[in-house]
């Protein structure tokens, strides 16, 4: 009985195993059927797909054309500073005011202190080549006056080319501005000025005394005025006339004569009248003052000589501008790039290198691209993921010989590889951005043409030419297509602007860009390839 039970149990296990094996075989068979292709099916699969149009929608987008360049970042106009040390009379020892690299040099600021005296930076093109003193003339004097005016100081007539008192006053104001005593002509020159001033004062006093003597000599020696003399003449005339009148009357025998009519009395009256008239006549004759006038002339000559000596002494003592204490730079402010001296050392030649404080980018462009980038054209760079604007500051001009040529002939003579240097100024940067940019090479994108906002646009592949050369697109609607004549505008980055059409076109309308080929390429892939393949310009290929 137990043998029968054991036999039945073993049979059931066998049936179960066989069922599991059957299920596994069925699953494997189904899986392998996916990889086994019959010859007929393989031939069907190898046949080319049915040809059909590839369509993309009309888009509303901004179309822009740009030039892409590579440029080196740096600072503009590097200059090495040096000073004349021959007039110092000894070693040019640096005593202070040593700038650090990265510091800014402003106009009318001290860039170095040598033997206790400042070296002042001023704007100007000409280098310092001599000390400016009273009476010196030349273009360097004009440059000084212009520089003083540029920093807000009065140096006199800017058109004047002579170093005069006004220029010296401007130099004194400059030294006061930077906090140093102005240079002088020395104690000997100051003593000469004081002595000359005393000589002028003495000569002026001598002239005054001579003029007073002339005034005294010009007055009458009797001290009588003309009015008094005229009165004396009239009195004498009246007395003589009265005497004559009285003596002409008959004499009363009892009373006797009223006046003394004797000849002596008459002679006395006539003498008095003659004396009065002579005194009056003498008053009309100028006294001899030739000696006094000669004294005045001599005194004035001595005063003129004293004043001339004073002018010369003052000129010798006028504030000079030593060649050792000034440096000119074409533009300011500047950035300190390198310093080759230290406090306690000596200045041998060039002591500092400075560049413009403005960050700039220098790039190379083809002639055709350069002509699209006039000064003032705005582009952009990317700094740490942030777009920073840049502006075209300068595009190098052709050589003078080429400039004499004109028209297309000159362009044809120019080699195809001719290039131009384009300088960009960079917009406002943070200190971190400046540090990141310094000495780097960046990509500059400069839009040279763009639509004014979004416009209707299609891929360039959607355009075909009609029999008359007109532009057309193939519009697909409800499974049917028709050709629509269009007017095109700006083309860039694989797209072209549609400015007008014979039939209404709207964003979203489908246009044909090609026919499906034997390769498995979807309409979306074709549209993407056509739209996103930018036209490479010469500058992009050369720069990248």
C-alpha positions, 0 to 999 in steps of 0.5 A: 500500500505504501509503495502505491502511495510513493509511486503516485507522489513521484508521478505528480512531481514529474508532471509538474516539472514537465509543465514548468519546462513546457512554459519556459520553452514557450517563453523562449520561443516567443522571445526568439521569434522577435529576432528571427526574420523570414526572408520575405520579411527581411526583403520587405524591411529592406525596401526604401520608405515611401517618399514624402515631404518634410515640413516645419512650422513658420516661426515668429523669432528675432533674426540677427547676424553677428561676427564672432572673434577671439580677443586678448584681454589687457590694458590700453597703452602700456608706457615705461616711466623714467626721469632725468637724474643728471641735475640732482648732483648725486645718487637718485635715492628713492625716499618714498611714495613707491606705488604698488602694482595695481595702484592707479596713477591720477593726473597731478599725483606723485608717482615716486619720491626721489631725494625728498622731492616728488615726481609728479604725473601730468597729462601730455605727449612730449617727454620732459627734456629740460628744466623750465625757467623764466624766459624759456619758450617752446612746445614743452611750455605750452604743454605745461600750461595745457596740463595745468589747465587740465588739472584745474590750475591756472598756468596763464595764456595756454597759447603762450609759449614762454615760461612767465610769472603766470606759469610759475604761479601755476607750478607753485599751485601744483606743488601745493596741490600734491603737498610739497614745497615748490622749488626755488632759485636758492638763497642767493637768488632771494638775496639778490631780489631783496637788494634790487627791491631796496635799490628801486625804493632808493631810486624812487625817493631820488626822483621824488626829491628832484621833482620837488626841487623843480617845483620850488625853482619854478615859483617866483623868487620874490614869493609874490603872486601874479595877483599881488604884482598886478595890484602893485602896478594898478596902485602905482598907476593910480598914484601917478594919475592923481598927482598929475591931476592935482598938479594941473589944477590952479593953486589957491594962494591962501591954501597952497598946493594940495599935493607935492607937485615938485619935480622930485615927487613926480619922478618918485611916482613914475619910478614906483610905477616903472618898478611895479611894471618891471616886477610884473613883467619879470613874473611872466618870464619862466625861471631857469630850471634846467639843472633841476630838470637834468637831475630828474632825468638822471634820477629816473634813469637810475630808477629804470635801471633799478627796476630792470635789475629787480626784474632780472633778479625776480626772474632768476628767483622765479619758481622753476619746474625741474626736469627731475620732478615731472613725467608726462603721460598721454592719458590719465589715469593709469594702472601700475603694471610693474615697479622696478625700484624700492625705498632706499634704492636708486633710480637708474633709468626706467622705474615703473611700467604703467598702462591705461586703467581701462580694460580692453580687448584686442582681436583680429578680424577679416577686412570684410568683418571689420567694415561691419564693426564701426567704432561704437558698435556694441557686442558682448563677452561672457565672464563667469557666466555673465554677459558683459557689454563691449564696444568697438573703440578702434579699427585699424586703417589700411596703409597709406599706400592702400588708402590712396587707392579707391573703389573695387580695384583697391579691394581686388588688389588686397590679399584675401587673408588681409586682416584688421585689428579691432580694439574693444572697450569693456563695460563696468566690471567688478574686481573679481571679473577684472581678475578673471579676465586679466591676460585671458583670451575671450570670445567676442560676439558682435551683432552686425544686423538684426530685425527690429523685434520678432518677425515671421521666419522660415529655414533657408531650406524652405525657399525655392526659386520660381521661373522669374527668380522670385522666392517661394515656399511650399505651404502644406494644408490639409494634406495638400501643398501649394507654392506661395510667392514671398518677399524675404528680408534679413537672413542669418543663422539658417533662417530668413525673414518673410517680409511679405507673401502673396497669400497670408502666412502665420506662425505655425503654418507648415512649409516644406523643407525637403523630401524624406530620403531612404535614411531614417530622418524625421521632419523634426531632425531635418528642421533642426539641422537646417535651423541650427547650422549657422553660416560660418564667417571668416572671422569665426573660422579663423578665431576658433 
